[in-house]
Amino acid sequence: MKKLVFFASGSGSNFQSVIDSIKNNDISASISGLITDNREAGALERARKNNIPTAVIPFSEDNKFSSELKKQLQKWAPDLIVLAGYLKKIPDSVIELYKDRIINIHPSLLPKYGGKGFYGQKVHKAVIENGDSVSGCTVHFVNSEYDRGSIIKQKKVPVLPDDTPDILGKKVLKEEHLLLPEVIKQLIQ
């Protein structure tokens, strides 16, 4: 059985969508652990409720951060690493070690609205301010540049005239919860 490790900084709703897909036997995998940089992340509670080991590794610009990540990943031996609302940049040394085995879900149709500083509501606000008629979400491989890795799959969402960033965000998140498990299943089979 393939082993997954998740990285999350926030509520962990995408993390939960994969937990549920595994419980429903839609995905044949196990989750070895959750890494977060945020002691207050809701994802920690989701992990606890599902008996998934966790590691809180505070972000830093030095080599200590990458060595802590590598040590924890070596312990959990993932076949696939999934960034699900993780807001920190993965060090290049970790990306090289797990080349083509790290994916990220992003709340826009990349390459639009990607890169440093584009996450969550900031993305949906930019989509609406630019008058786009379509938005969506993307799962892509992680490389050394924010949101620039090869795109695996995208889902589109119409942007309606009365959508607010909050409304659009909810519509996109609903699609993220479908897309992420679908892509994981595709990659591990």
N, C-alpha and C positions, 0 to 999 in steps of 0.2 A: 504494500500500500504506500502511495506517495505521501510525503510529509510536507506540510505547508508551514511557513512562519509568516506571521503578520506584523506589520509596523503600522501603528495608528497613534495620532496625537489628540483625537477628539472623542466624540460620542461612540464611535465604532459601529454605526448602523450598517456599513458595508461589510465589516467583519462579521456582524450578526447574520447577514444574508448568506454568507458562506457557511457559518456554523449550522444554520437551518437547512441548507442544501445538503450538507453532510448527514445530518440527522434524518433527513427525508430520503437518504440513499440516492440522491441525484448526482452527488459527487462521491467517488470512491477515493477518499483521502483522509488523513488525520491532520490535526493542527498541533504541531509540536510546541508552539509558544507564540506569545505576543510581546513585541518590544515597543516601548513607548518612551518618549522624552518628557512626558507630562504626568506627574503624580496624580493629577486630578482627572485624567482622561476617563470618560465614561466607558471606554473599551476595556479598562481594567476590571470593572464590575461585570461586564459581559463575559470576560475570560473566567473570572472567579466562579460565576454561576454555572459555567460549563466545564469546570475542572481543567482549564487550560493554563499551563505555567506562564508566568509573566516575568519580564525584566524591565525595570525603569532605568534607562541609560540617558542621563542628562546630556544634551548636546553641548559640544565645545569645538572650537576650531583646531584644537591640537590633535596629536596622534593618539592620545588616550582614548578619545571617542571611537576612532576606527578600530583600535585594538580591543576595546571592550565589546564592540559589535561583533568583530571576528571571533572572539572567544565564545560569546554566547551562541552565535550561529554554528560554530563548530560543534558545540555541545548538542544542539538541536538537529543538526544535519538535514537542512531542508532540501527538498527537490525543487521547490519553487518558493520564492519570497514575494509577498504581496503587500504593496504599499496602499493602504486604504485610509486616506485622510492623514497621512504622515507629512508634516509640514517642514521637515528638515531635509537638507541635501545629504544623500548617501555618499560617503567618501569614495573616491575613485578606486582605492585599493580594495574595497568591498565589492564594488561593481565588477572589477576585473576578476576577482575570485569567483563570483557567481554570474559570469557573463551569460546573457540570454536566459537567465533564470530569475530575474527580478522584474516584476510588472507593477504598474501603477494605474490607478483609476483617476481620471481627471474630469471635472464637470464642465467641459466644453468640447466642441468639435475641433480638436487640435488639427493643424497648428494654430488656429485662432485662439486667442485668450489663454495662451500658455506662457510659462516662464516664471521667473522669480516674482513673487508678489501677487500672482494670479491664482487665487484659491477661493473656494466658498462663494459668499455673497459678492465679493469683488468681481468675480467672473460674470455673474448674472446681471449685476448692475451695468457692467461694460456692454454686454450683449444688448440690453434694453436701450442704453444711451446711444448705441450705434445704429439702432433701428433694424437689427437683424430679424428676419422672419423665421429663422430656424436656429435652434441651439441643440444641445445634446451632451453626450458623454463619450469618453474615449478610454480604452484600455491600451496601454503601450508598453513596450520594453523600456527599461530604465537604462540610460547611458549617462555620461558625465555632464550633460547639459539638462537643465530643468525642462521637462516635458518635450524633449526633442527626439526621444528614442522611436524606433519603428512602431507604427500604429498596427495593432492587432485587430481591433474591431471597434466600431462606433455605433451608437444609437442616436437617432434624431428625435427632436421634440419641437413641435411648432411653438413659435412665440406669438402669442395673441396680443391684440392692441391694448387690452386692459391688464396684461401681466405686470406684476411688480417683481423686483428681484426675489422677494420671498416666495411668491407663487411659482415663478419660473424655477427657482431652486428646488421646490418640492416636486415639481414635475420631472426635473432632471434626476433628482435623487431616486425617485421611483424606478426610473430606467437603469440607474447605476446598480440598484439591487437585483435587477434581472441580468444585466450585462456581465458583471464581475463573476458570478458563479458559472455562467455560460462559458466564458473565456477560460476560466480555471479548468473546467471539465475538459474543454477542447485541448488545452496544453498538456494535461497529465495523462491523457489516454494514449 
